[in-house]
Amino acid sequence: MRRFESLKRIVVLELSLIGLIFMTIGYIFVWYNCYFEAVSWRLKFYQRGHWLIIALYFMLLVFFAYTYGGTKIGYLKSMDVFFSQVFSVAIVNVITYIQISLMSMMMVDVRPMLLLFVCQIAISGAWTWVCQKVYQKVFPPREMLLVYGERPIRDILDKFDTRPDKYNIVKCMNISEGMETIMEECQNGYGAVVLWDIPAKVRNDLMKFCYGRSIRVYMMPKITDVLVKGADPIHLFDTPIYLTREYALTVEQRMAKRMIDLVCALILFVLASPFMLITAICIKLYDRGPVLYKQTRCTRGGREFQILKFRSMKVDAEKDGVARLASKNDSRITPIGKFIRACRIDELPQLFNIIKGDMSFVGPRPERPEIIEQYMEEMPEFAFRMKVKAGLAGYAQVYGKYNTTPYDKLKLDLFYIENYSVWMDLKLMMLTLKIVLKPESTEGVDQKQVTAMKAAGKEENDMEMRQ
């Protein structure tokens, strides 16, 4: 099994690199035939200089493709891999065009680079399709055993059903069937075992059993697992100790984070100001209502502040005074509002909140006090999200969806808080650029889901308390 998994990783890596090499070959052609002459009259190039330019392009392509998931063939959906590669190529081509212009001391013709980009899109689409077919042929879906407790399993089954090309849960067993029976079943050649909401003692026994027999395990963490994941290992005595601190970020981390917030917010404000001006004019002309929408939200320590957004709903959207999440096909959203929400333009005024210090660039999304109160009735741990400043973008927004349940968002946000680093902030900023263009990240919630959110959180919380 280990050799098979190692072979699988090697094949995926090779397929990804071959696709990126094809794209780089296209750049080599453009460099030699379109841009080299524009640069050579300024700089004298030897053969090693050409290889350096090409190697730099390839390394940037690998870096951004890896960052955005363009190398995760088989792991992500084929369209996600394709979109990630296209996004990565676009960024690298912009950087490369600026680099060539600087070397030639003038703005060079952009048309060859645009033509290259179109060709690379075609290469990426064709190669992603080929790789997906090869992957599915060589590596069929992983057959898995699901072990569950009291909570209904429909939710987790639905999640795995979204990836039928990669996962196939062929059998489900309840812990009431007994540990011996479950352990025997785990050894029947499954590709993995999924542990879904089972008591801690049973889970620990199964984890050790599977680990000792080299059986792969997928486990959905609870809140305490996320907290332990971010703990610091220390060695005071002759036994390992995990330390979970009473505060989230150190003073040094907060200072670095604030500096990054100010620099990035000011740069983005300058770049986005034309779009903000056009948006403001369109909103005003549409219904003569206010351009900005102010709403009370909570940030670090539960402190309330006024968040700023471009108004995307009717003026009297909440005239009844009841706070509620936007739903799919919400009639309160104006035509202009639909566009600016889809493009995330409505969030741009929050740059003022970041500059002021109410928010950070990256952090848990700020919620309204009334909604926090509703969630905390069933999930007291929801307050843990407010150990850091609220953010314009967050871990839960990058790796979840708009309609991800509050409990799952809480676990994602806690993972960010407990594992914070400056690099994580920078990586999430880059990933946010990609997420902005994905429509499912801006979906509203179904009415059924609104009801199920609190129920799901209550079930999770009750389960943890019993364990």
Secondary structure, DSSP 4 states (H G I P E B T S, - for coil): -HHHHHHHHHHHHHHHHHHHHHHHHHHHHHIIIIIHHHHHTTS---HHHHHHHHHHHHHHHHHHHHHHTTT-BTTB-HHHHHHHHHHHHHHHHHHHHHHHHHHHTS---SHHHHHHHHHHHHHHHHHHHHHHHHHHHHSPPEEEEEEE-SS-SHHHHHHHHT-TTTEEEEEEEEGGG-HHHHHHHHTSS-SEEEEES--HHHHHHHHHHHHHTT--EEE---HHHHHHHTPEEE-SSSS-EEE--SSSS-HHHHHHHHHHHHHHHHHHHHHHHHHHHHHHHHHHHHHS--SEEEEEEE-GGG-EEEEEEE--B-TTTTTT------BTT-TTB-HHHHHHHHTTGGGTTHHHHHHHTSEEEESPPP--HHHHHHHHHH-GGGGGGGGS-EEEE-HHHHHS-TTS-HHHHHHHHHHHHHT--HHHHHHHHHHHHHHTT-GGGG--B-HHHHHHHHHHHHHHHHHHHH-
